[in-house]
Structure formats: structure tokens, C-alpha cells
Amino acid sequence: MKKNRSVFLVLLVTMFLGELSYAQDWPGFNRYRNENEKIGLPVSGENRVVFMGNSITDGWSTARPDFFAGKPYINRGISGQTTPQMLVRFRADVIKLKPRVVVILAGTNDIAGNTGPSTLEMIEDNIISMAQLAKANGIKVIICSILPVIDYPWKPGIEPADKIIALNKKLKLDAEQSGMIYLDLHSALVDDQKGMKAMYSGDGVHPNIDGYKVMEPLVENAISKALRQVK
């Protein structure tokens, strides 16, 4: 009995410390703080690109390291994050790195409710706020569509597919009206049920290697287009 109580207390303290750490760094500043300090400013002629996002972006470097190797691509995805968290750390993890282009792939965790309920308007506002911050600092913006999802394994039953489609329409219109690039990744991955094709994902949310392979040439084309617009 005493042993069980001790184990329970250890678990309780561990959980408390984890929650305390999260509360103290809700935006995730510490994730890339040291790397940002080491990386420095771009060298002359460097077409630096920062990828801002959640676990889909975060896991990209692990699943497809060759996509990033030897290129001025900087991954600043953090698993589980929602757009308000990204907006708070956007200056530290994007603007201060002085990229020419930022690729924003965000919003699915908001729909899943990772940091509480969010309306489509709230998500749109956060993504556009990031885009406007980038634009104000001379950074070309690529706004990616949210990837298709039929159900979230950690939050089943919220029926996200049509919400994602509706939000993507809003983001596309916003990008077109603001002179930014909208990148439609949704169409390349979606199945006839409005979810992600099984061949491209193991859990219906995160791309597998084949999913990233589909995304990469589309992203490269968008980056090339953005760089051609850089004065």
C-alpha cells in the first residue's frame, strides 16, 4: 500500500511539474531559443525559408530529412500547437531569423480544440495576423491549406472535414486579396470521404513519408514563386 502511494505521489508530482512547465512557456519559446541564437542572420544571397507549424511541420524533418538537408530551410514546427501559440512566438521563431519566405501550415489543432474551443474566424484571424506580421517585415508569405482529416484520434466525433474545407476557402480568399501565396495541399491528399488518403497517413492526420513526398514538390514550387516576387 505504501509503495502504491509513493508511486502515485511521484506520478502526481511529475504531472504537476509538466503542467507548470507548460504554463510557464505556453507559446513554446524555449523549444528553439538556443537554436535561434546559434543560427544567426542569413548570409548574403541566402534565400532563407522558415516553416511555421505544428506536428505536421515538426515531424517533417524527421520523416524526410533529405528535404531540408543542404537547403536554407528552417523548421520551426512544434507538435500539438495551435495558431494562438504560433502567433505569440512568431516574432522570435520567424521574423528575427530574417527569412525571405515563411511557410505557414497551421489550424488543424485549433479545430481539434487542443487549447480550447476555437471558431473558424478565430483561427483565420490568427493565421492572417501571422501573415500580416511577416508581410510588414518584408517576408513573403505562403499560406498552406489545412490538410484533410475525417476524425482526430485524440478527439473523436467532432467531424472536422467540412470545417477544414470551409476554413481553407477563407484562407484562399484572404491570400488572394492580400497578394500572398495560397498553397492547396488539401486537394493533393484528400480522399472521396473528405479525409486523408490512407496511403498518405497512418493516423488520418499526419502525413507519412509518401504524404510528405506528395507535399514537397508543391511546396518547392510555391517557394520558387515567392522568391521570384522578392525585390
HUWOQUI-V928670 format. One record per helix or strand of 2 or more residues. SS is the DSSP state (H for helix, E for strand). FROM is the first residue (numbers start at 0). LEN is the number of residues. Records with the same first field share a line. If there is no record, write none. Layout:
SS->FROM-LEN  FROM-LEN
This chain:
H->1-23  28-11  54-4  59-4  64-4  82-11  94-3  107-5  119-17  160-18  185-4  197-3  208-21
E->48-5  72-5  100-5  139-5  180-3
